[in-house]
Amino acid sequence: MPEADKEGERYQADKPQAAPGFFLKGSHQLDWGMKNRLARTFNPASGRTVMLAIDHGYIQGPTTGLERVDLSIVPLLPHCDALFCTRGILRSVIPADSTKPMVLRASGGASILKDLSNEQIAMDMEDAVRLNAAGVGVQIYIGSDYETQTIHNMTRLVDAGLRFGIPVMGITAVGKDMKRDAQYFRLACRIIAELGAQYVKTYYVEDGFETVTASCPVPIVMAGGKKLPELDALTMAYNAVSQGAAGVDMGRNIFQSDAPKAMIAAVNAVVHQNAKPKDALEIYKTLKPKG
């Protein structure tokens, strides 16, 4: 086995990666259909996205805030750039006259009662085409016992996505025994990008996140994670996009908020307008009484 090189240090985060002819880094040489789907998911004016993640039920059932997707999430659709959901929720709840791009959870197979990393491909890419999906998302567990299996899940989906023009979002999944730091996320995100994912969803870390985004040659969207106080969630989103993220894929910090519409408006202000966290919080407070 060859000896591993020392991790690099020359990230040059102050020098954006060139993307001639298209607004998303690493995407300028993709096929037209895939670029079109990416341009629906990411706002071409800002180069960023506010994805609303509601796929939690695929492992943990009726999550708080998602007990009734028809009542809690459908009213939020006009306010997000894209929805990240399962095909079951899409077919059963999401109105077919919605023009929002849908990114579909494509991996699964384990619940919170088992080892979550033991996932398989859970939907065929032809079904994503049938559902007019703008992309699919797949979990990758770098460092877990099922690392190779989950990587192969992703690469098979990437191959199918290239045939059909469907982008794949690789998701860095962190097991309970893994350290959440920039070194781990640099490793995971780079592996996911090297093996073909068109964009990556990962967690924010306070120390060195700009090296994660700089060393990943495709766009990164920030995972929202657990529910935080509104100012903390807005600050995390602001820091992430300021340090190179191409937006957020946020769920619980929106749909578990006391005022989800107000919160997603505040997140939009941060992501698309570079609003400072305290200014975005004022937007939230102003809109909160209106429900």
Buried (B, 14 or more C-beta within 10 A) or exposed (E): EEEEEEEEEEBEBEEEBEBEEBBBBBBEEBEEEBBEBBBBBBBEEBBBBBBBBBBBBBBEEEBEBBEEBEEBBBEBBEBBBBBBBBBEBBEEBBEEEEEBBBBBBBBBBBEEEEEBBBBEBBBEBEBBBEBEBBBBBBBBBBBBEBBEBBBBBBBBBBEBBBEBBBBBBBBBBBBEEBEEEBBBBBBBBBBBBEBBBBBBBBBBBEEBBBBBBBBBBBBBBBBBBEBBEBBEBBBBBBBBBEBBBBBBBBBBBBBBBEBBBBBBBBBBBBBBEBBEBEBBBBBBEEBBEEE
